[in-house]
Amino acid sequence: MQFAQRLEKIPPYLFAEINQKRDELIAQGVDIINLGVGDPDKPTFAHILQAMHQSLDDNATHNYPPYQGMDEFRQTVGKWMEYRFGVMGLDPNTEIISSIGSKESIHNTFLAFVEPGDYSLIPDPGYPVYRTSTIFAGGQPYTMPLEAENNFLPDINAIPEEVAQKAKLLWINYPNNPTGAVANLDFFAELVSFCRHYQILLCHDHAYSEIAYDGYKPPSVLQVPGAKDIAIEFYSLSKSYNMAGWRVGFVVGNSTGIKGLSQVKTNVDSGVFKAIQKAAIAAFFTSEEQLQSLVSIYQHRRDVIVQGLQSLGWPIQAPQGSLYVWVRVPKAYTSQEFTNLLLEQCGIIVPPGNGYGIRGEGFFRIALTIPEARMEEAIQRMHDAGIRFETDDSSNKFKVISNKS
Ligand SMILES: Cc1ncc(COP(=O)(O)O)c(C=O)c1O
């Protein structure tokens, strides 16, 4: 038997490899600190669990759910968009659809809009699914570099005219995985007019919409006047409400975008279990205090990591959102070499930045999803292994003082 050629073009999923390495080391008795995966470690909020328990006992939730989501689910999403962002008047029938987590809807968007030869404009570094789903659809990924000097925002003026003409989708994601960067409405407005000019569907992956620090509230692209003409936005309950395993999210915005998604969905997968939709409805009523109590846990962890790395000489600023700290590797190392060093000498798992794209080379990513005490231990292990950055004043570059021979 042979795999289809398209599988040969797809690299192994980053975390499949990392998880395999983790399991091997654990089997050898190594005490691994896994700073790898953005999988929330706290339990789902109690009021959501309660709604789920009740809904499970209701036989009416047991049959096939509607593909687009129950009326009550879509109406509540519409109200949540009003309450959270002031985005008024989304039509629950044509401008809102439920999804089995956002990974499903992201992939299906490529199937709905990208044809062989078309470009998708995707961030580099970025969530790996944008690239692989482009390839699955037969399209060509065109990467938009996210550089630290530009606050990890893409420069759309650098996109060649012929690429823009042949592009079907433009993907952004703020708060950003993996860089932790955030974006403001002026930047979104610039993208809306670019996408309107070239008739490109603007896709904003807002998986971390509620995970932001220091009082910052990430905006919706749909707050830009007229954005609904050209943009859709992907939401997930995975991170905001500790519901990663439940597989529920939604997409809002441009009705053609939603229609395309719906057409793929009705053919290749199914709706979200109704009891989970009921639980998600309860999630939309999570109080600001509850959300803030979750966010402040991540914020403390972020501070432990940032201050710990600073104490080891890293010139690093605290990210304003997402579950990640994006960290430069010392100059003497590639991303892979340095993450291997962390694993072998400290028992710390982190993904190398090049797993998120070529421009991720020179970085690694730390996820804020383990308890503070383990993070402190990770910093201590790095300290004990002699790993640190030092700024060399004469060249303004970093040199590593570690036990690399
Ligand atoms: C940027 C981004 N988008 C989408 C997802 C998918 O999340 P889910 O499918 O759980 O909604 C993730 C998960 O890590 C992510 O980081």
Ligand as a Chemical Component Dictionary entry (heavy atoms), coordinates in Angstrom:
data_LIG
# 
_chem_comp.id                   LIG 
_chem_comp.type                 NON-POLYMER 
_chem_comp.pdbx_formal_charge   0 
_chem_comp.three_letter_code    LIG 
# 
loop_
_chem_comp_atom.comp_id 
_chem_comp_atom.atom_id 
_chem_comp_atom.alt_atom_id 
_chem_comp_atom.type_symbol 
_chem_comp_atom.charge 
_chem_comp_atom.model_Cartn_x 
_chem_comp_atom.model_Cartn_y 
_chem_comp_atom.model_Cartn_z 
_chem_comp_atom.pdbx_ordinal 
LIG C1 C1 C 0 -3.581 29.673 16.769 1  
LIG C2 C2 C 0 -4.422 28.484 17.026 2  
LIG N1 N1 N 0 -5.525 28.283 16.306 3  
LIG C3 C3 C 0 -6.297 27.224 16.488 4  
LIG C4 C4 C 0 -6.000 26.274 17.424 5  
LIG C5 C5 C 0 -6.900 25.080 17.543 6  
LIG O1 O1 O 0 -7.557 24.997 18.733 7  
LIG P1 P1 P 0 -8.882 24.134 18.879 8  
LIG O2 O2 O 0 -8.997 23.240 17.696 9  
LIG O3 O3 O 0 -8.737 23.416 20.147 10 
LIG O4 O4 O 0 -9.995 25.130 18.891 11 
LIG C6 C6 C 0 -4.864 26.412 18.206 12 
LIG C7 C7 C 0 -4.496 25.387 19.190 13 
LIG O5 O5 O 0 -3.468 25.378 19.795 14 
LIG C8 C8 C 0 -4.050 27.550 18.005 15 
LIG O6 O6 O 0 -2.927 27.740 18.700 16 
# 
loop_
_chem_comp_bond.comp_id 
_chem_comp_bond.atom_id_1 
_chem_comp_bond.atom_id_2 
_chem_comp_bond.value_order 
_chem_comp_bond.pdbx_ordinal 
LIG C1 C2 SING 1  
LIG C2 N1 SING 2  
LIG C2 C8 DOUB 3  
LIG N1 C3 DOUB 4  
LIG C3 C4 SING 5  
LIG C4 C5 SING 6  
LIG C4 C6 DOUB 7  
LIG C5 O1 SING 8  
LIG O1 P1 SING 9  
LIG P1 O2 DOUB 10 
LIG P1 O3 SING 11 
LIG P1 O4 SING 12 
LIG C6 C7 SING 13 
LIG C6 C8 SING 14 
LIG C7 O5 DOUB 15 
LIG C8 O6 SING 16 
# 
